[in-house]
Amino acid sequence: MQIQVLKSFAYAYGGTDVVHYTAGDSVDVPAECAELAIAEGWAAAAGGEKSAKPAANKARKPVPENK
């Protein structure tokens, strides 16, 4: 998955191989690393990939009234 690094971070693949990512870089990483980096705010999805969060401006149905 392609991500845009927003804040420099390090990720340990398999708990042993540490890779450092620098802010401003656009890199291809495994889905596990991308999901963690996006959830922590270290990166954003890039290259046309959709983020896990829904759009803030998405229309919503009205809530039914309780009577």
N, C-alpha and C positions, 0 to 999 in steps of 0.2 A: 504494500500500500504506500502510496506517495504522500509524504507529509511536508509541511512547511514548519521548520523549527522556529518557535517564538522565543524560547528561553533555553540557553545551553543546558544540557543534561547528559548523564551517562546511563547506559543500559547494559546489564550483564546478561548476555545470551547463555542460557543453560546454567546460570549462576557462576560461570567461570570466565567467559570471554567478555571483557568490558570494552564497550565502544562509546566514544565521546561524540556528541553531536553539538554543533555550534549554532547559535542564534543566527537566523538569516538564511541558513542552508535549506535546500529542498532535496530530500533524500527518499529513497525507496527502502522501506523496512518491513519486516513481517507484521502481520495483523496484530499479534499480541503486543508488540512494542508500540505500534501506532495507537491502539486502543488505550493503553496506559498513558502515553504521552498526551493524547488529546484530552483524556479524562482529568489529568493533573494540570492541564493548561500550559504545558510545555510546548505543544505543537498544535497545528490546525491541519485538517485534511486539505490536500492540494491536488491539482491535476484532474478536476472534475469529479472527484469523490465527494459523496455527501457525508456530512458530519452526523453523529448520532443524535444530536439535539434537533428537535423540530423547529421550523422557522417561527420566529416570534410574531410575525405578522400574518400567520395562517388563520383563515376564517374559522370560527368555531360555531357550533350549533348552540342556540340558547338553552339554558338549563330549564327543565320542566318545573312548573309551579307546584308547590305542595298545597293541598287543600284540606 
